């Protein structure tokens, strides 16, 4: 069997199972087994594949066919053009969250030298991506789970920004001291009753702690917004990722908290995915 034939076999199995990302998933899994880049997969398309590699690829395909996300199978996910290690203790980074990075960098510019606070950091994808774009900035990343913080530490180290990232264990703002120019968070925002109806890829593989937002999905936002006044610099900026139908509710909580210049921002699908505000 050649590289091209192995890739075709993987695509066919995933397509027949109704997996929408069959072509991408097949390429990622086959490339991981063969140790080849995307370009090398093309250049070596007609080279023979060892039988052991065929067997290894089939084992990965069976995990994917059983509903396990590719990122969990491979142990990493690409976010903002960077590879991030993922573990059972972390939420799987998703492209929707890249809007937060885009908004912050667009607001402050590459010369920004202030302090950033990320609440519920998980893999650390948000602060690491931001520090990669903002070489003069420093950040603090908070997470309740020690294993998530270790994952974030390894990701920060891999991308050369660990010297500018402080990792703090605790619940939301509880362990935070000092003032920050930017606070951002992608908190759990799924209503408790909805979780059991989520896709298996999410429900069975993302940690419930990173999904469950309480009865109405807004519990974390309330807790964070109530405490922001103690850690935000004057005219500091706050950015939240929100559920597809939560923008108005979160904007209302910010309004009640005395924030100004409150705005919702749409993702590429046209959903109001992020909310921003200014602390006055």
N, C-alpha and C positions, 0 to 999 in steps of 0.2 A: 504493500500500500504506500502511495506517495503522500507528501504533505497536503497536496490539493485534494486527494481522495479522502484523507482523514478529515479535513475541514468540511468537505461536502457531506460526509457521513454524519458528522456532528450537527451540522445545520439541519439536515433532514430529520434527525431524531427530535430535535428541539422544535422545529416547525410543525411536525406531525403532532406534537404534544400541545400545540396552541400557544407556545411561548412567544410573545410579541417581539422580544429582543433576541430572537434565535440566532441571527447572523452575527451580531456583536458578541453574544455569549459564547457561541461556538469558536469564534476567533480567539477570544480571551483564554478560554480553557485549553484549546489546542496549543496556543502560543506558550502558555505556562508550562505545559508538559514537555514541549520540545525545547524550551529555553530560547525561543526566537522572538525577535521584535516583529512588528507588523511588516516592516520593509523586508526583513529576512524571510518571513512567511511567503511573500510574493516571489522573492528572488530564488528561493529553494523549493518552489511549488512542485517540481517534478522529481525531487530527491526522495529516496526511499525512507520510510519510517520504521524503526525497530519494532518488533512485535510487542516488546515490553512497554513501549511508549503508547502503542495502540490500546493495550490493556489498561494502562494508567489513565488515558484519556476517557475510556469508557466508564471507569469508576467515577471520575468527576462528572461525566454526563449523567450518570444515574443519580448522583446527589442533586444535580440541577433539576432533573426530571421529577424528583421527589419534592421540589419546591424550595430548596435551599438557594439563597441568592448567590450569585457569582462572587460577590465581595466576601461572603462568609467562607466560601470554598477556597478562595485564593488567599484570604487573609488581608486583603487590602482593597481600597477603593480610590479611584482618581477623583480629585476635587480641586477645582481652580488650576488644573494642569499639573497638579502634584499628586503623588501616590501617598495615601495615608493607610497605615496599619489599622485594622479594625479587630476588636475582640468581643467576646460575649458580653462584656460590661459596657460597650459603647453602642450608641445609635449609628446606623449605617449612614455616612454622609450622603446627601442627595443634592442633585443639581439645583433644586429650588433654593437651597441655602446660599448658593453663590451670589444671589441677589444682594444679600447682606454685605458681602465683600465689595461688590460693585458700588453699592450705595455709600459705604464708608469711604472708600478710596476716592470716589467722585466728589465727595463733600470736602475732604481735607487736603487732598493732593499729596504728591510723593514727598514733599518737604516736611510733612507733619512730624513733630518730635514730641508729642504729648503721650498721655497714658491711656491705655485701652483696657477695659474690663470685660471679660467674657464669662457669663454665668451659665453653668451646666455645660462645660466645654466638651465632654465626651472624648473624641479622638483628638481634640485640639485643632480641628480643621479650620475653624474661623480665625482664631488668633494667629495661627501659624501662617495661613494664607495672607492675612493682613500684614504681619511682620515681614513677610517675603516681599510685599509690595511697598511697604513703608519702612525703609532701612534705618530711619532715625527714631522710630517709635519704640515704646516698651509696653508690655502687656502683662496682665494678671489673668490666669485662668482658674476658675473655681469649679469643683465637682464634688459631689457627695461620696462617690465611689472611688476608693484608693486605686483599684485596678484601672479605672478610666483615666485617672491622673497619670499613672505609669505609662499607659498607652500614649497619652498626649505628650509626655516627656520624651518618649522614644521618637515620636513623629517630629517634635520640635528639634531634637538632636539631628535627625536624619536630614532635615532641611536647613540646618545651620542657623537656627534662631533661638536656641535654648538659652543663650546668654542674655537674651532680652525678654525672656518669658518667665514669670513667677508662677508656680503651681501651688494652689492653696486648697486644702481639703475642708469641706463644710457645706452647709445648706444655703444656697443662694447668697444673700448679702451678710449672713451671720458672721463669717470669719474675715470680712473685708474691712480694711482700714485705709485712710487716705482719700484723696480726691482724684477723680478720673474725668478726662475730657470726653471720652466716648465709652458708653456702656452698651453692650449688645448681648442678645440671648436668643437662642432657639429652644425655648423650654418645652416640656411636654404639654401638648394642647388637645389631645384626644379625650373626649368625654368618656368617663369610665364605662358607661353602658354600651359604648360603640366599639370598644376594643375587640370583643369576641367576634365581631363581624368583619374585622379587617382581613385583608389578604393574608394567606399563610406566610408569605415571605416576610411580612411585617410582624404579624401576631406571634409567630413561632420563633422568630430569630432576633428581633430587636428587643432590648431589655424593657420590661414593662415600666420600670422607673422612668425611662426616657419617653414613654408614650402617654401615661395616665395623667391627665390634667384635671382630675377631679370631676365632680358631678356635671359641670357645664364646660369643662375644658379650660377654664380661666383661672384656676387656683394659683398657678405659678405667677401669672401676670400680676395678680392682686398683691401677692407677697413681695414681689420684686418692686413694683411701683410704690408700694407703701414705704419702702426703705431707701429709695433712691436718693432722697434729699440729703442723706447723711454721707453720701460718697461721690456726688457729682460736683464738678467744678461749675462755677458760674457760666452760663450759656453752654453747658455741656450738652452733648448729643446722645440720644438713646435710640436704639434700633432693635426692633423685635421681628422675628419671623412669626407669622400667625397662620391659623387654619384658613381654608378657602372662604369660610363664611364668618370669620371672627374679627375682621378689620374694624368694623364699627364699634364692636364691644370694647376692644382694646383701646381704640381712640377715645372712647368715653371714659375709660379708667384713667387714661393719661390726662384728660381734660379735668377730671375730678381731682387729680393729684397736682394740679397747678401748672402743668406743662403747656407750652405754647408751640406755634408753628407745627401743629400736628398734621401728618400727611400719611396717606396710604400709597403703596407703590406696587405696580403690577409686574408679574413675572412674564415670561415669553408666551405663556398660554393665556394671558389676559386676566389671570386671577390676582386679586389684591393680596399679595403674599407677604409683604412687609409693612410695618408701620414705624414711622420715625417721629421724633419730637425734640424740643429744646427745653432744657431746664433753666428757668428764669429766676 
